[in-house]
Every structure is written in structure tokens, then in C-alpha cells.
């Protein structure tokens, strides 16, 4: 089974990806995904209506940086204390997944004391430049015996499909089964070019705010 743990859709202020197109590409490639829009779970409803097999998530802008909640069904507000946000994810029966933690250009939490409370460290984020950010995350996960995952962090449809975590088959609707399967996972990652990693999302965010669609 292949899963991309970090995907954005049109429900994020910096993405144009249409749920229908993402669901179709997921089915074609045989890669499942976690939908992790910025500070919203509004897209979950549309993906469910499409019959997509996905992990419902949210990328939360905590007071210390970004944190992803997997299997969440209640939105966790922006500016929530980082440690509290981890607890709130767990209280929902969800999984705390820490993205691009050492990326100083994209709201990484860094070596925060509460980072050891998360369930999965994103050790490969396709948008991390330089690669040392990912390498440092892997070292942190190794030292703290935490599970490791990968995410394309895609904001455009073409980015999805090259970065994912490969793991044994399991029931994708059950968080505990995911955690068990992650113990035998393998990381597959392809780095996004610098221009495409940073340019389009900024322009999309600007356009959405300018036109009142953000």
C-alpha cells in the first residue's frame, strides 16, 4: 500500500487542486492520500461524496509552527498551543504527524520539546530545500524512535504521485492499524524543483485573497 501523507486541495488558500481530479489520479496510480488543507477540514465532505479512499486530516498553524492531525473530524484552530494541539489530535483518536519540522523557511517547529509527543515524523517532504532539512528530521526520528513518513506537500495536481510511504496493506479507516503498518514502512521521495516548490503557492494565495476566494 502506498500513501502520500501531505496533500492540499482547493480548500487550502494556496492550492488549486480539485478533489475530483485528485481522487481520479489516486485511483489510477494506486496511491492513497491524506488530505491536509491549511486550518480547515471543509474538503472532507467533498472527498467523501466522491467515494475517495483517503485519510481525513488538517494542517494546523500552531503557535510554534505547522502540525498535521490525521483522522481528525473536528477542526483545531490556528494559533493553538503546539503541545495542546498534539493532545487535541489524540483526544479525537487521531494521529499527530509532524511535517517539515526543521524547515526554517516554512513554519517548521524545530526541536520543540513537545515534538517527541507526536506519532510520525515527516522525514521526506518534497518541498524541503535544502535536503538537509529532511535529513535532520530523519535523525530526530531515529534518535527518538518515532515512526517515519513522507509527503509530497503538493499544492498542484502534477506534484502528486512521486513521493509516498510504502507499507503493508491495512484498513485505511483505522488509525491504530496505520500505526502498526508504519513499523514496516519504506520512504519513496522525489524532490520538487525550487521554482515550483515556492512560486505557485505564493501566487495562488495572492490571487485568492485579491479575488476574495481565500
Secondary structure, 3 states (H helix, E strand, C coil): CEEEEEECCCCCCCCCCCHHHHHHHHHHHCEEEEECCECCCCHHHHHHHCCCCEEEEEEEECCCCEEEEECCCCCCCCCCCHHHHHHHHHHCCCEEEECCCCCCCCCCCCCCHHHHHCCEEEEEECCCCCCHHHHHHHHHHHHCCCEEEEECCECCHHHCCCCEEECCCCCCCCHHHHHHHHHHCEEECCCCCHHHHHHHHHHHHHHHHHCCCC
